[in-house]
């Protein structure tokens, strides 16, 4: 049998944001990942403080400006988030496809954001609030490595085989 890394198996971070938790959508969102053969190898619930938020979004202010960082940071600290480490073939890309684009109004039906998030970029700008789009997901493999390591120690990630892996790998 081939090594799992030869098959493109990787790990990525997903955050169910405060709006997903408050709306009771966690189970419905997680089931979409599991249906796509993404395995949960780490999970925790956490309230973000200012210091941890800055570590997670370390480059957001530089990339998009102080206003975007501040609205995002404020929103992410409004309630608990559920952090997941997901593992699977091409996990980063697969998760990004499942969740849809950043702006809910641009996300296709069938994606998490297309089905459950209803804010628009314009409504966010008009209200001065962050884009409330339910989920954060690592954007690429390097970002995934940084984020997984930031959120989860090695002792908080688990290796095990699912029944589906016996057929998929």
PyMOL commands that set and color helices and strands:
alter all, ss='L'
color gray80, all
select helices_A, chain A and resi 4-7+18-22+26-35+50-56+60-64+66-76+91-99+104-106+112-116+121-127+141-151+154-156+163-168
alter helices_A, ss='H'
color red, helices_A
select strands_A, chain A and resi 9-16+39-46+81-89+135-137
alter strands_A, ss='S'
color yellow, strands_A
deselect
rebuild
show_as cartoon
